[in-house]
Amino acid sequence: MKTLAVCSGGLDSVSLAHMVAAEHELTGLLSFDYGQRHRKELGFAALCAQRLKVPHQIIDIGEIGRGLSGSALTSSIDVPDGHYAEDTMKITVVPNRNAIMLAIAFGLAAAHSAEAVAAAVHGGDHFIYPDCRPAFIEAFQTMQDRALDGYAQIRLYAPYVNLGKADIVADGARYGTPFAETWSCYKGGVRHCGRCGTCVERREAFHLAGHADPTDYEDADFWLEALRRRRA
């Protein structure tokens, strides 16, 4: 299956790229610069493309990102600390982000005769992000079937949509993903902060998967406090 993978440079999408390269025909990686404060992730997507020896394209949708104000990822709003499952993390929602990116990805895939677009949405994102849920994946596939009717048949390949991040770590390890060469932190500093929702989720995933976490965190122990607070 000739597959174009959407790759941010994060743990999930880099792991997916490695899996697609091993199990299918990876035709390239597609990344988006939407003005995210953690745009350093794009450098890790580039490293992944070099490692897998496939083309890498970065689409600049910064003007769109600037219009999608009100998110801690695109506006001057502090990224909150804590577990992903907390209501405070809803400030990291960028409205319609995945829908916008996937629509572009499907257009490029159709233009270049790919058979699938791979996206690393996963079960851990369901609580906060509506465009990561199974219902969205199904609806988007239906929309694209109509949009490309008679022109192309492209599958939205989202193998992690009903799995958690620990499952992705296990899968990534199976396919040789170099986890140290991925970026998750939403704060976009020199090191992973260890305190934002995506850092806490990353640290917890390695723990649950039983794999050593090679990530250099500024605060390597905060995730335990975040878990205790969530369970209280």
C-alpha positions in Angstrom: 0.0 0.0 0.0 1.6 3.2 -1.2 1.2 5.5 1.8 1.9 9.2 2.5 2.4 9.6 6.3 1.6 12.8 8.1 4.5 13.3 10.5 4.9 16.1 13.1 8.1 14.8 14.5 6.4 13.5 17.6 6.7 10.1 19.1 3.4 8.9 17.7 3.9 9.9 14.1 7.5 8.9 13.9 6.6 5.5 15.3 3.9 5.2 12.7 6.3 6.2 9.9 8.7 3.4 11.0 5.8 0.9 11.0 4.5 2.0 7.6 8.0 1.8 6.2 8.4 -1.8 7.4 4.9 -3.0 6.5 3.9 -1.0 3.5 5.4 1.3 0.9 6.2 4.7 2.5 6.1 7.3 -0.2 7.0 10.3 1.9 6.4 12.3 5.1 4.2 15.4 5.2 4.6 18.0 8.0 2.8 21.2 8.7 4.1 24.5 10.1 0.9 26.2 11.5 2.8 28.6 13.8 3.0 26.1 16.7 5.2 27.2 19.5 6.8 23.8 19.4 7.7 24.0 15.8 11.1 22.5 16.6 9.3 19.2 16.2 9.5 19.7 12.5 13.3 19.1 12.7 12.6 15.7 14.1 10.3 14.9 11.2 13.1 15.8 8.9 15.4 13.5 10.7 12.9 10.7 10.4 12.6 11.2 6.6 16.4 11.1 6.3 16.6 8.0 8.3 13.9 6.2 6.3 15.2 7.7 3.0 11.9 9.2 1.8 11.0 12.7 0.7 9.8 15.2 3.3 7.6 18.1 2.6 6.7 20.9 5.1 3.5 22.8 4.2 3.4 26.3 5.6 -0.2 27.0 6.9 1.0 29.7 9.3 -1.7 32.2 8.1 -4.4 29.7 8.9 -2.7 28.9 12.3 -2.6 32.6 13.2 -6.3 32.8 12.5 -7.0 29.9 14.8 -6.4 31.9 18.0 -7.2 31.0 21.5 -5.0 27.9 21.7 -1.9 27.6 23.9 -0.2 26.1 20.9 -0.7 29.1 18.6 -1.3 32.1 20.9 0.4 33.8 23.8 -1.2 31.6 26.3 0.7 29.5 28.8 0.7 25.8 28.2 -0.7 24.2 31.4 1.0 21.6 33.5 -0.7 18.4 34.4 -2.1 15.2 32.9 -3.7 15.2 29.4 -7.0 14.0 30.8 -7.5 17.2 32.8 -10.0 19.8 31.6 -7.2 22.5 31.6 -5.6 20.8 28.6 -8.5 21.8 26.4 -6.7 25.1 26.0 -4.3 23.2 23.7 -7.0 22.5 21.1 -6.4 24.0 17.7 -9.8 24.0 16.1 -10.1 21.6 13.1 -6.3 21.1 13.0 -6.4 17.5 11.9 -9.3 18.1 9.5 -7.3 20.9 7.8 -4.1 18.9 7.6 -5.7 15.7 6.4 -7.7 17.5 3.7 -4.4 18.8 2.3 -2.7 15.4 2.7 -5.5 13.7 0.8 -5.2 16.2 -2.0 -1.4 15.6 -2.3 -1.9 11.8 -2.0 -4.4 11.8 -4.9 -2.1 14.0 -7.0 0.8 11.7 -6.5 -1.1 8.4 -6.8 -0.8 7.2 -3.2 -3.2 4.7 -1.9 -3.4 5.8 1.7 -2.7 8.7 4.1 -1.4 7.6 7.5 -2.2 9.6 10.6 -1.1 8.8 14.2 -4.2 9.9 16.1 -4.7 7.6 19.1 -7.0 6.7 21.9 -5.3 8.9 24.5 -6.4 12.0 22.5 -10.1 11.2 22.5 -10.9 13.1 25.7 -9.6 16.5 24.5 -9.4 16.4 20.7 -12.6 15.7 18.7 -10.7 15.3 15.5 -8.8 12.4 16.9 -11.9 10.2 17.7 -13.0 7.2 15.7 -16.2 8.9 14.6 -14.2 11.7 13.1 -11.9 9.2 11.2 -15.0 7.4 9.8 -16.7 10.6 8.8 -13.5 12.1 7.2 -13.1 8.9 5.2 -16.7 9.2 4.0 -16.1 12.8 3.0 -13.0 12.0 1.1 -14.7 9.2 -0.7 -17.2 11.7 -2.0 -14.6 14.4 -2.7 -12.4 12.1 -4.8 -15.2 10.0 -6.3 -14.1 8.9 -9.8 -10.6 10.4 -9.3 -8.9 8.4 -6.6 -9.5 5.9 -3.8 -7.4 6.7 -0.8 -7.7 5.1 2.6 -7.2 7.0 5.9 -4.9 4.7 7.7 -5.2 5.3 11.4 -4.0 2.1 13.2 -3.7 3.7 16.6 -7.1 5.3 16.8 -8.3 2.8 19.4 -5.0 2.3 21.1 -3.2 4.2 23.9 0.2 5.8 23.8 1.8 2.9 25.7 0.8 0.7 22.8 2.5 3.1 20.4 5.7 2.9 22.4 5.5 -0.9 22.3 4.9 -0.7 18.5 7.6 1.8 18.0 10.1 -0.3 19.8 9.1 -3.3 17.7 9.9 -1.3 14.5 13.1 0.2 15.8 11.9 3.8 16.4 14.7 5.9 17.9 12.6 7.5 20.6 15.3 10.0 21.5 14.9 11.5 18.1 11.3 12.5 18.6 9.8 15.6 20.1 6.6 15.8 22.2 6.8 18.9 24.5 4.3 21.6 23.7 6.4 24.3 25.4 9.1 23.9 22.7 12.1 24.6 25.0 15.6 23.3 24.7 14.6 20.2 26.6 11.3 18.4 27.2 9.7 20.3 30.2 8.4 17.1 31.8 5.3 19.0 33.1 3.0 19.7 30.2 0.3 17.2 29.3 2.1 15.7 26.4 5.3 15.3 28.4 3.4 13.6 31.2 1.7 11.4 28.8 5.0 10.5 27.1 6.6 9.6 30.4 3.6 7.6 31.6 3.5 5.7 28.2 7.1 4.5 28.6 6.4 3.4 32.1 3.2 1.4 31.1 4.9 -0.1 28.1 7.9 -1.3 30.3 10.4 0.4 28.1 13.2 2.8 29.2 12.5 6.4 28.4 15.5 8.0 26.8 14.0 11.5 27.0 15.9 14.3 28.7 13.3 16.1 30.9 13.8 19.3 32.9 11.5 17.8 35.5 11.6 14.0 35.3 9.4 13.3 38.3 6.5 15.6 37.9 4.5 13.0 36.0 4.0 11.0 39.2 2.5 14.0 40.9 0.3 14.6 37.9 -1.0 11.0 38.0 -1.7 11.2 41.8 -3.6 14.4 41.3 -5.6 12.9 38.5 -6.6 9.9 40.6 -7.5 11.9 43.7 
